[in-house]
Amino acid sequence: MLPLLLVAAGGALGGVLRVALSNAVARRFPPPFPWGTLVVNLSGAFVAGAWLGHHGLPQGEADLAWLLVVGGLLGGYTTVSSFSLQTLALWQQGKGVKALCNGVATLYGGLLAAALGAALFGGLTP
C-alpha cells in the first residue's frame, strides 16, 4: 500500500508544479508554440536523468524513493497528453512546421536532457 501512496503523493505534487511552471512560461512566451509544456517535459527529463545518474536504476518495488520521485512526482509533472494535444492543434491550425518542431524538440531534447542530467549527477551505472 505504501508504494501506491508514494506514487499518488508524488503525482499530486508533480501535477501542481507542472501547471504552475507551464503557466508561468506561457505568460512569458505566449502561444502559438507550447513553450510551457516543452520546458516542463525537458526539465522533467533532466531531473529523471539526474536521478538515474545519482541513484542508478530502481532496485525492485522496494525502491520507495524511485517510486515517489520518478514514478509519482515526475510522472505527474511531465505530460505526454498535453504535448500530444498541443502538437495536434498546431497541425490542425495549419502550423505544420511548428508541430514538427515541437515533436522533434520534445523527443530529442528530452533524450538530451536526460543524458545530461545522468552525466552531471554520476553517469549511468551498469
Residue pairs with C-beta under 8 A, 6 or more apart in sequence:
2 64
3 61
3 64
3 67
6 64
6 67
6 68
6 71
6 72
7 67
7 68
7 71
7 72
7 75
8 72
9 68
9 72
10 67
10 68
10 69
10 71
10 72
10 73
10 74
10 75
10 76
11 72
11 73
11 75
11 76
12 76
13 72
13 73
13 76
14 72
14 73
14 74
14 75
14 76
14 77
14 78
15 76
15 77
17 73
17 76
17 77
18 40
18 76
18 77
18 78
18 79
21 36
21 39
21 40
21 43
22 36
22 37
22 39
22 40
22 82
23 36
24 36
25 35
25 36
25 39
25 40
26 34
26 35
26 36
28 35
29 35
29 36
32 90
32 93
32 95
32 98
33 90
33 98
33 101
33 102
34 82
34 83
34 86
34 87
34 90
34 102
37 79
37 82
37 83
37 86
38 83
38 102
38 105
38 106
38 109
40 77
40 78
40 79
41 78
41 79
41 83
41 106
41 109
41 110
42 105
42 106
42 109
42 110
42 113
43 113
44 74
44 77
44 78
45 78
45 109
45 110
45 111
45 113
45 114
45 117
46 113
46 114
46 116
46 117
47 69
47 74
47 117
48 70
48 74
48 114
48 117
49 113
49 114
49 115
49 116
49 117
49 118
49 119
49 121
50 117
50 118
50 120
50 121
51 66
51 69
51 70
51 74
51 117
51 121
52 114
52 117
52 118
52 124
53 117
53 118
53 119
53 120
53 121
53 122
53 123
53 124
53 125
54 121
54 122
55 65
55 66
56 125
57 125
58 66
58 67
58 70
59 66
61 67
83 102
83 106
86 102
87 99
87 102
87 103
88 99
90 96
90 98
90 99
90 102
91 99
118 124
